[in-house]
């Protein structure tokens, strides 16, 4: 079906059905929005030393698993 014909068909639907079409289009857009891998420019932000290094001077966070376990123990008594 051509795009203009599809628009005419949608326009002929009741308002409730138009809302369903809109929801379907948004769901499909979300599902198919990222078909290509991230570009080099998009990846560079994750390699930024400020992101990875912001806790570099925190000795208590060297072992992240132990740090989180300690926080959980203190907060909830969980192990």
Secondary structure, 3 states (H helix, E strand, C coil): CCHHHHHHHHHCCCHHHHHHHHHHHHHHHHHHCCCCCCCHHHHHHHHCHHHHHCCCCCHHHCCHHHHHHHHHHHHHCCC
